Amino acid sequence: MADQLETDIIAKIKAHADPQAGEITPATELNALGIHSLELTEIIFDLEEAYGIEVEMNAAEAWSRLQNVGDIVESVRSLIAAKG
């Protein structure tokens, strides 16, 4: 069951995803959503602003580490916890 953080992050990702992508779940692969490096960078900026966190990675690292929606949710969750 999705918590509020997951729901909010999925909404932010959906704003950048291909409208034809359908339902987005934690298991949804980013490339299946039509999200490429520019969109991923914009999503990361949105998340940093929304949660007062800083994601330290370049685009190449982002693509290798963030394969699906759940990876983004867990990364944000850990950064929020570390900030706490």
C-alpha positions, -999 to 999 in steps of 0.1 A, spaced: 0 0 0 14 34 -10 22 60 17 18 97 12 55 102 1 52 75 -26 19 90 -38 33 125 -40 65 114 -58 44 93 -83 23 125 -90 55 145 -97 69 118 -120 35 115 -138 38 152 -147 69 145 -167 59 110 -181 44 102 -214 7 107 -211 1 73 -228 22 55 -201 -8 44 -181 -7 36 -144 25 43 -125 36 20 -97 69 16 -78 78 -12 -102 73 10 -133 106 14 -152 115 50 -159 122 43 -196 87 28 -200 74 62 -190 94 80 -218 115 97 -191 149 106 -204 178 125 -188 163 160 -191 130 149 -175 149 129 -148 169 160 -140 137 181 -138 121 155 -115 151 155 -92 150 193 -90 112 191 -82 119 166 -54 148 186 -40 126 217 -38 96 199 -24 114 180 3 144 203 11 169 177 1 199 176 -21 205 148 -45 242 145 -53 246 127 -86 252 136 -122 228 124 -150 249 93 -158 249 82 -122 212 89 -120 204 67 -149 225 38 -136 211 40 -100 174 50 -107 158 24 -128 122 25 -116 98 46 -97 105 27 -64 142 36 -67 133 73 -67 109 69 -38 135 50 -17 163 75 -25 141 104 -15 130 86 17 166 80 27 176 116 20 147 128 41 156 104 70 193 115 68 183 152 70 159 145 100 
